[in-house]
Structure formats: C-alpha cells, structure tokens
Amino acid sequence: MIRAKTVRVISEDGNQMGIMTTSEALKIAYTSGMDLVELSPDADPPVCKVINYGKFKYELNKKSKESKKHQKLVVLKEIKINPKIGDNDLAIKINHIHKFIESCYKVKVTVNFKGRQLAHTEFGKNIMERIIIDLKDIAHVETPPRLDGPNMIMMLIPINITAKDKVS
C-alpha cells in the first residue's frame, strides 16, 4: 500500500535505519516477522516503521478511547414557543429551560411564526428578551435571537460551562 519509491525506515525499538527503497524496507520487515507501517505520508521521504500492525491498531484504538473519556458532552435541548403564548404558559416554558440549564444542558429556544405572524416578529423578540432577563443569573446567550426563515432562534448555555468544555 506504500506508494513512495523511497522511505525513511525506523526500527521496532525506535532507531533510524536510514532512507531506502520501499522494497528493501518491506524485505527487512518481513524477515523480522513484522509489518511496514507508514506513519507520516506527507514527509519527504515518507516515514515508515517496522512494527506489528495488529498491535499498532490496538494502541491507536486505546488512545482514541482514552481521549473520548476526557471529553465533556453537552446535550442540546430545544424549547418551541408560539409568538402568541400566554403569560402562564411562557412561565412554564421558562421553568423547563431553567431545569435544563441547571442540568448543564445547552438550550435552543425557537419561536415559530406561522402565516401572517411573520409580519410581527417583535412579539417573538419580546418573548426572547423576557427569557433572557428571567434566566440571566444561571445562563448566558451563546447565539442572540435571530430570524431564520419562519423561526426566531436563540441558544442559551449555562454560566458554569467554560469555553473549553463546550462541545457542539
């Protein structure tokens, strides 16, 4: 699978064996009962190592699982609101958003306009502003309210999540 004519070969213990043709490197690998694995194909000449390929794949999988273990996953929740929502219903929706934010979820708030309601987007803007004001102590706005087709969308994230923990 190695297409380069010459490669820089590294032995199993990490010592450089020098630059040689691919066929010579393959012979060395097969005589030692190992495989020739291309580590950096972009280098000039490409760097190859004489190792056991099965062990190499196992180590790569182990490293990727270890890196995934340290990631903090932020789940996205969505709340949909009608622009003609009543005060009590809006209070209930804000309460739901409050619970999601306390559980460290990222919340997408969507106000869906239908038909002639698009002529009065200020109702949606007022709802979004009320949500921002009610939740200012526990959440901050990641994406400010913006009109996206017939929807007005806003993203809220918990204040206690730092920039390095954010994962989309």
N, C-alpha and C positions, 0 to 999 in steps of 0.2 A: 504493500500500500504506500510505501515511501517513494515519492516520485523524483526526489532530488538525486543528482548524479553523485555528489559528494556530500558527506555528513560529518559533523563533529561527534565523536563517539565518547561516551562516558561509561566507565565500567560499573559493575554492580555495587562496588564499595565506594563509588563516587570519584575515583581517579580518572583524569582525562587520558584517553588512549590516542588522541590526535584526530586529524582530519584524514578520512579515507573514503574510498568509493563505497557505495551502498552495498554492492555485492560482497565486498570484503567484510564489512560490518555485519552483514547477515550471516556469513560463514562463521565469524567469531561467536555470534550469539548462539547459533545452532550447535556449534561444537561444545559450548558450555551448558547446553540444555536450557537455554533461556530464550527470550524473545527480544527483538529490537523494537523499541517504542520511541516514536517521535515526540519529543517534549515541547519544542518550540519550533514550529514550521516556518515562522516569519524571520528567524535569524538567518544570517548569511555566513557560513553554510548552516542548514538546519541542525539542531541539537537532538541527538538520539541517545538513548540509554539502554544498556543491556540489562533487562530485568525480567522477572516472571510477570507476565501480563495479567494473569488472574489476581495475583497479589496487588498489583498496581491498581486495578479496577476496584478491588475491595477497599484499599486505602482512600481512593477518591470518594467512594460512597460514604465511608466513615467520616471524612472531613465535611462533606456536604450535609450529612445528618447533624453533625455537631454544630455547624453554623446555623442550621434551621432551628436548633434547640434554643439558641440565644435570641431569636427574633421575637419581638412582641407584636402580636397580631391585633390590629384594631378593626373591629367589626363595624360595618356600616348599617345603620338602621334608617328607615325612611318613614316620615310622617307626611301624609297627604291631607291638605286642607282646602276647603271650598272658600272663595272670597266672601261669600255671604254667610259665613259661620256665625252662630250666636255666641254671646259672651261666655255663657256657661260651658258650651262645647269647646270653645277655644281654651278655657281654663283647664279642661280635662286633657286636651292635647298637649298643653304646656306641661302639665303634670307628668304625662307619659315621656315627653322629651327630657324632663328633669330626672326621671328614673333611669332613662337610657344614659344620660350624661354621667350620673353617679356610678353607673356600672362600667364606666370608661368606654362607652361606645361612641363612635362618630355618628352624628345625626344629620340626615339630609331632609330639609323641610321643603315641601313642594306645595305651592298654591296653584291649583289647576283652574284656568279660566275657560269657560265654555261660551261659544257664540258671542253675543253682544257684551259679555263681561270683559272682553279684551279691550273695550273702549275705556274701561275704568280700572286700570291697573293700580291706581292709587289705593284701592281697597286692599289689594294684596300687599302693597308696600307698607300700609299701616299695620297689617297683621304681623308682618315680618319684624317691624320696629318694636311692636309690643312684645314679641317673643324675645328679641334681643335684650330689651330692658328687663324683662322678668327673669332672665337667666344670666345676667351679666356677672353675677358673683360666682357661678360654677362653670360657665362656658364662654368661649370667645369665638368670634366669627372667623372661620377659615376662608370661606368664599362669601363675599357680600351678596345680598339679594340681586339677582339679575334675571331678566326676561329671556327665556329660551323657548321660542315658539309660543304655544298656549300656556306655558308653565312659568312660574317665577320660582327660582331655585336658590337655596341658601344652604351652606354647610356650617355646622357647629361642631366644635371639638372641646373636650374637657380641658380646663385650665391646667390640671395636673399632668397632662401629657406634654413632654418636651419635644423639641423638633427631631431629635434622634430616634425617638420611639415611634414616630408616625410612620405607618405603613399603609399604602392605599390598596 
